[in-house]
Amino acid sequence: MKTFIERYKKQRKYRQLSRQYVHKYAFIGVGNHSLNNLYPVLDFMGVPLKYIVTASEKTAEILNKSAKEYTAVNDPGIVLKDETVKGIFISASPGSHYTLVTQALQGRKSVFVEKPPCRNTAELDALIRLEKETGGIVVAGMQKRYAPACTILKKRLKRPEHYSYKFCTGAYPEGEDVITELFIHPVDLIVYLFGQARLVSMIQTGKTILLQLLHDNGVIGALELSTSYSWQTAEERMVIVEKSGIYELNNMSELLYKKKPLVIGNIPVEKVKKYTPVTEVLFNQNMFQPVMQHNNIYINGFYSELDTFVSLCEHPASNQNLSGPSLLSPTYQLLDEIRKKRKA
């Protein structure tokens, strides 16, 4: 048994160390999110970055003094003209994403772009057309679609009836549009899990939006989207009710399933005889094991979304893209509806 375990560990190590790339890549943006969540993944994967583009000359100067093999520049045009660069990672100011993605596709590059890839449905439709015309690949940073707990949940869901979803954070003063920059994540997740939806009702009080949604498949949803809480105790929790049981998703780190007690002839058996509730743990982040699969970056889907983009660049025939522009149309239609209701 010990020999078998050692052989498995070596094979896993060799597989990670021997990963090779045909193409070169570039990264536009050196913000806090990129430094903490995206660059570490690319470094772990060994992705060959040829350029890092930053708006600050001082930042470029600091980066060029490092021992890394990339070159830091201030002009995105240098990257767009370099034919050896296959893919570009874009994580700049949200308002610049649409223009940068457009320029990259026109330059025959494939693109990973952090959310939001654009501001509205009109811009999204333009990206969809341009992606088809140029043959490029666009992967949008909707990381919840790639989170392990959500992958399990989507496969398990059979006939959901209704759900409630709390997405509550602290204040968001740095953004231009909280809908497309922050609330796009929960809105996109419910579209990914339950399909296209229309807005039935909406109430806004202060920095909190309460939504009631009806999906095309009949699923009813209630959402609380808020920046009136605290970042220290930010909460993301979804409860999904099916006929046979209830799913609970907590902060992407835990997924539970609670089977409902039997009901016969509208009579709950648990009121007649003793019933012991059973909770099945479908996914749980193990903080004790310091391995990649239980790292927060992996749990929240950042690793898998970046790995998907690089794999598509290296092997275009693979079809793993869960967040291409054409897949986001229902999300943006709902976002436009929410924004329109807020302004009314």
C-alpha positions, -999 to +999 in steps of 0.1 A: +000+000+000+028+024+009+044+018-025+011+025-043+007+058-024+042+069-032+037+061-069+005+081-070+021+111-053+050+110-078+027+108-108+007+137-095+039+157-090+053+149-124+020+158-141+021+192-125+058+199-131+057+187-167+029+210-179+041+227-211+027+255-232+029+262-269+018+298-267+028+330-249+004+352-229+000+387-216-018+402-186-035+437-186-039+450-151-021+449-117-048+456-092-055+441-058-078+414-071-053+403-098-024+402-074-043+381-048-064+358-069-053+356-105-015+360-107-009+333-080-029+308-101-010+316-133+023+313-114+012+279-100+003+267-134+035+280-149+018+300-176+044+319-197+036+356-194+055+376-219+040+410-210+023+427-181+005+459-190+000+485-164-012+521-166+014+533-141+050+539-152+062+534-116+045+500-114+061+490-147+095+501-134+091+480-103+080+449-122+109+452-147+133+450-118+120+416-107+137+384-117+106+373-137+108+367-175+080+390-185+083+426-197+062+453-181+048+479-204+023+508-204+010+504-239-015+476-247-007+481-284+026+464-279+008+432-269-018+434-296+009+437-323+030+407-310+020+377-330+036+353-305+010+362-278-020+339-281-041+349-251-046+380-230-058+381-194-077+414-187-084+426-152-083+463-153-109+490-143-144+476-151-153+504-173-124+496-197-131+459-201-154+461-231-130+483-251-100+462-242-117+429-251-129+444-284-093+455-293-079+422-283-104+403-305-097+426-334-060+419-329-068+381-333-062+373-296-082+352-273-093+368-241-099+360-204-117+390-190-127+396-154-162+407-147-178+426-161-169+419-197-192+447-207-219+470-192-252+459-210-268+436-235-260+458-265-223+456-257-225+418-250-242+412-284-214+431-301-188+409-284-207+378-294-206+389-331-170+399-329-160+366-313-176+347-342-161+370-368-125+368-355-126+332-344-112+342-310-121+328-276-136+348-248-139+334-212-156+358-188-146+357-151-179+343-138-160+322-113-190+308-094-198+287-125-165+270-119-167+266-082-167+230-071-198+233-049-218+249-078-206+221-101-219+195-078-251+214-072-259+219-109-255+181-115-276+172-085-306+195-091-335+177-106-368+195-101-363+226-079-394+244-068-381+276-053-350+291-036-339+320-015-305+337-019-287+362+003-257+380-011-247+406+015-214+426+017-201+458+031-201+492+013-189+494-022-176+529-027-150+522-054-173+510-081-191+528-109-220+504-111-227+480-083-251+460-105-226+448-131-195+450-109-207+432-078-242+419-080-235+403-114-221+373-095-253+362-077-275+371-107-253+351-130-253+321-106-290+318-104-293+320-142-266+293-145-284+270-120-320+276-129-321+291-164-335+324-178-356+345-155-378+375-155-382+401-128-416+398-110-411+425-084-383+446-069-380+468-038-350+489-030-343+504+004-310+522+010-282+499-003-304+468-004-323+453-033-350+427-028-360+407-059-386+381-068-379+362-099-398+336-121-377+313-142-388+300-175-390+265-160-413+276-133-388+279-105-395+309-082-366+328-065-362+354-038-329+374-037-314+399-013-286+418-028-270+442-003-240+463+005-254+474+039-236+447+059-199+442+066-171+428+045-158+411+077-190+391+080-201+391+044-227+364+038-236+344+007-262+317+013-286+299-009-314+275+001-330+255-027-362+235-021-370+204-041-399+179-036-377+154-018-352+176+000-334+209+006-300+221-005-280+246+014-250+264-002-229+285+021-202+309+008-190+284-018-173+264+009-202+241+020-230+223+002-255+203+023-285+182+014-313+176+039-338+150+029-374+159+038-394+136+061-420+115+046-456+128+041-484+104+036-519+117+026-508+152+036-499+139+070-463+145+081-449+112+095-426+132+117-456+143+138-467+107+143-434+089+150-399+099+159-379+112+129-341+117+129-331+144+104-302+134+081-279+159+066-256+148+037-224+168+033-220+170-005-190+194-003-170+210+025-138+229+025-112+211+045-091+238+062-069+211+078-055+199+045-032+225+029-037+214-006-048+232-037-083+217-038-092+233-005-075+266-011-099+296-012-088+305-047-097+270-059-130+268-038-142+301-054-136+289-089-106+312-098-083+283-106-107+264-128-118+294-149-082+304-156-073+268-163-102+266-187-091+296-207-055+284-210-066+249-220-089+264-247-059+285-261-036+255-261-062+230-273-090+249-292-109+217-298-117+213-261-152+226-251-150+236-215-161+272-216-189+278-192-188+315-194-185+326-231-204+358-241-232+338-258-239+320-225-242+352-206-272+367-226-298+356-201-277+371-173-274+405-190-310+406-199-319+402-162-292+428-152-307+453-177-341+447-163-329+453-127-311+484-137-341+498-156-364+491-126-339+509-103-340+541-124-378+541-127 
